[in-house]
């Protein structure tokens, strides 16, 4: 993250939600701008880019912490996966999404996707999800069928 780092409390609480109202000082754009600088005036002045209007991986991680504090571990894991996905180009996210459809991919293809997520994008949570899908698809006979 670019820009000045903000000290994040040891553990966020459920009461910190929503961050934009209760802890706006923690939110920064992917380019490092604080949330306070994301204004209509800044848009009109051309001071913001499309990248400034996206959520940052750090903000998604913070949302995951709040979800954990609220007793919502599944939502917390979704936030962690989303945080990792901010580093993956949109076209590749769509490719992975399509590869995860039942009978769309072999075990080898899913394993290759998981390996790429880990090695190229440092996305171990997403890689684990793809590997889990491969296991479930194998058990339920939902992997791509071999060509005759």
C-alpha positions as CSV (number, residue, x, y, z in Angstrom):
1,X,0.0,0.0,0.0
2,X,1.3,3.4,-0.9
3,X,0.9,6.5,1.3
4,X,1.3,6.9,5.1
5,X,0.5,3.8,7.0
6,X,-2.2,4.0,9.7
7,X,-1.7,2.2,12.9
8,X,-4.3,-0.6,13.0
9,X,-5.6,-1.7,16.4
10,X,-4.5,-5.1,17.6
11,X,-8.0,-6.5,17.0
12,X,-10.9,-4.9,15.4
13,X,-14.3,-5.4,17.0
14,X,-17.8,-5.8,15.7
15,X,-18.5,-2.2,16.8
16,X,-15.9,-1.0,14.2
17,X,-18.4,-1.9,11.5
18,X,-19.0,-0.1,9.2
19,X,-15.4,1.0,8.8
20,X,-16.3,4.0,6.7
21,X,-18.3,5.5,9.5
22,X,-16.6,4.2,12.6
23,X,-13.0,3.9,11.6
24,X,-12.6,5.9,8.3
25,X,-8.9,6.6,9.2
26,X,-8.1,3.0,8.5
27,X,-9.4,3.0,4.9
28,X,-7.2,3.8,2.0
29,X,-7.5,3.3,-1.7
30,X,-5.3,0.8,-3.5
31,X,-3.1,3.8,-4.4
32,X,-2.8,4.8,-0.8
33,X,-5.2,7.8,-0.6
34,X,-7.2,8.1,2.6
35,X,-10.9,7.7,2.4
36,X,-11.3,11.4,3.3
37,X,-9.7,12.3,-0.1
38,X,-12.3,10.3,-2.1
39,X,-14.7,13.1,-2.8
40,X,-16.8,14.3,-5.7
41,X,-14.7,17.4,-5.8
42,X,-11.6,15.2,-6.3
43,X,-13.3,13.3,-9.1
44,X,-14.3,16.5,-10.9
45,X,-10.8,17.9,-10.4
46,X,-9.3,14.7,-11.9
47,X,-7.4,13.9,-8.7
48,X,-8.7,10.3,-8.6
49,X,-8.2,7.4,-10.9
50,X,-10.3,4.3,-11.4
51,X,-7.9,2.5,-9.1
52,X,-8.8,4.9,-6.3
53,X,-12.4,3.8,-6.6
54,X,-11.7,0.1,-6.0
55,X,-11.5,-1.5,-2.6
56,X,-8.0,-2.3,-1.3
57,X,-6.8,-5.6,-0.1
58,X,-6.1,-4.1,3.3
59,X,-9.7,-2.9,3.7
60,X,-11.0,-6.3,2.8
61,X,-8.6,-7.8,5.4
62,X,-10.0,-5.4,8.0
63,X,-13.5,-6.4,7.0
64,X,-12.5,-10.0,7.6
65,X,-11.2,-9.2,11.1
66,X,-14.6,-7.6,11.9
67,X,-16.4,-10.6,10.5
68,X,-14.4,-12.9,12.8
69,X,-15.1,-10.6,15.7
70,X,-18.8,-10.8,14.9
71,X,-18.7,-14.6,14.9
72,X,-19.0,-15.0,11.1
73,X,-16.1,-17.1,10.1
74,X,-17.4,-17.9,6.6
75,X,-17.8,-14.2,5.8
76,X,-14.3,-13.6,7.2
77,X,-12.9,-16.2,4.8
78,X,-14.8,-14.7,1.9
79,X,-13.2,-11.3,2.7
80,X,-9.7,-12.9,2.9
81,X,-10.3,-14.6,-0.5
82,X,-11.5,-11.2,-1.9
83,X,-8.4,-9.5,-0.5
84,X,-6.2,-12.0,-2.3
85,X,-8.2,-11.6,-5.5
86,X,-7.4,-7.8,-5.7
87,X,-4.0,-8.8,-7.1
88,X,-5.4,-11.0,-9.8
89,X,-6.4,-9.4,-13.2
90,X,-10.1,-9.4,-13.9
91,X,-9.8,-11.6,-17.0
92,X,-8.0,-14.3,-15.0
93,X,-10.6,-14.2,-12.2
94,X,-13.2,-14.9,-14.9
95,X,-11.1,-17.7,-16.3
96,X,-10.8,-19.3,-12.9
97,X,-14.5,-18.8,-12.3
98,X,-15.3,-20.7,-15.5
99,X,-12.7,-23.4,-14.7
100,X,-14.5,-24.0,-11.4
101,X,-17.8,-24.9,-13.1
102,X,-18.7,-28.6,-12.8
103,X,-17.1,-30.8,-15.5
104,X,-15.2,-27.8,-16.9
105,X,-11.8,-28.8,-15.7
106,X,-9.7,-31.8,-15.0
107,X,-8.0,-32.3,-11.6
108,X,-4.7,-31.4,-13.3
109,X,-6.1,-28.1,-14.6
110,X,-7.5,-27.2,-11.2
111,X,-4.2,-28.1,-9.5
112,X,-2.3,-25.9,-12.0
113,X,-4.7,-23.0,-11.2
114,X,-4.1,-23.5,-7.5
115,X,-0.4,-23.6,-7.9
116,X,-0.5,-20.4,-10.0
117,X,-2.6,-18.7,-7.4
118,X,-0.1,-19.6,-4.7
119,X,3.2,-19.0,-6.6
120,X,2.3,-16.0,-8.8
121,X,-0.3,-14.1,-6.8
122,X,0.5,-15.2,-3.2
123,X,-3.1,-16.3,-2.8
124,X,-3.0,-19.4,-0.6
125,X,-6.6,-19.0,0.6
126,X,-7.9,-19.1,-2.9
127,X,-5.6,-21.9,-3.9
128,X,-7.0,-24.0,-1.0
129,X,-10.5,-23.3,-2.3
130,X,-9.6,-24.5,-5.8
131,X,-7.9,-27.6,-4.3
132,X,-11.0,-28.3,-2.2
133,X,-13.2,-28.0,-5.3
134,X,-11.0,-30.5,-7.1
135,X,-11.4,-33.0,-4.2
136,X,-15.2,-32.5,-4.1
137,X,-15.5,-32.7,-7.9
138,X,-13.5,-35.9,-7.9
139,X,-15.6,-37.5,-5.2
140,X,-18.8,-36.5,-7.0
141,X,-17.6,-37.3,-10.5
142,X,-17.8,-33.7,-11.6
143,X,-14.3,-33.3,-13.1
144,X,-14.0,-32.9,-16.9
145,X,-14.4,-36.2,-18.7
146,X,-11.5,-37.5,-20.8
147,X,-11.9,-37.1,-24.5
148,X,-12.6,-40.4,-26.4
